[in-house]
Amino acid sequence: MPTDMERLRDLDARAVRLSTGLVRQSTVADLRRPTPCEGWDLADLLGHMTAQHRGFAAAARGAGGEAAVWAATRDADPASAYEAAAADVVAAFAGVDDPEQPFTLAEFSTGPDFPARLAVGFHFLDYVVHAWDVAVTLGAPFTPDADLAEAALPIALAVPPASPVFAPPLPAAPDADALTRVLTRLGRAPRV
């Protein structure tokens, strides 16, 4: 039976693979498309996503306190840079067995470190949502496995409504599915 940490790493890797599959569908012409992230085109979003992977991978290896590893860049081939960073973060998380291993996340806090279980959970939630962002940008279908959305929901609900990282929550119907509730909690307006 897998441990909670193994399950979380698996969920995260699946969300990252989902996002990578969507990014592979993009073309150079798509890089200027606007995304659901206000003010960002796809190139900006990919730069952010790539930087997050690099930062979280560094944190898993004990170097997340270095601000430079979190810096977004404009790579010559954003999709290839994204894919390399995605593979790196999955590999880095695979080496984390202790759910209490400290992760320094300089991008998010100058305070105390986060335990691995929370840090990997943050990353997982981010990549369920960013995969959706990419899908919407490309006009591609987005159908994650139901367990991904179900697992992301409690993490999304724990995000404070006044979070500086996400847009303010939007209302969701009481009978909304888990993915809709995740998206609206983080300020995304699901598209039908």
Sequence and secondary structure as in RCSB ss.txt:
>XXXX:A:sequence
MPTDMERLRDLDARAVRLSTGLVRQSTVADLRRPTPCEGWDLADLLGHMTAQHRGFAAAARGAGGEAAVWAATRD
ADPASAYEAAAADVVAAFAGVDDPEQPFTLAEFSTGPDFPARLAVGFHFLDYVVHAWDVAVTLGAPFTPDADLAE
AALPIALAVPPASPVFAPPLPAAPDADALTRVLTRLGRAPRV
>XXXX:A:secstr
   HHHHHHHHHHHHHHHHHHHHHT  GGGGGSB SSTT BHHHHHHHHHHHHHHHHHHHTT TT GGGG     
SSHHHHHHHHHHHHHHHHHT   TT EE  TTT SSS EEHHHHHHHHHHHHHHHHHHHHHHHT      HHHHH
HHHHHHHTS TT SSS       TT  HHHHHHHHTT     
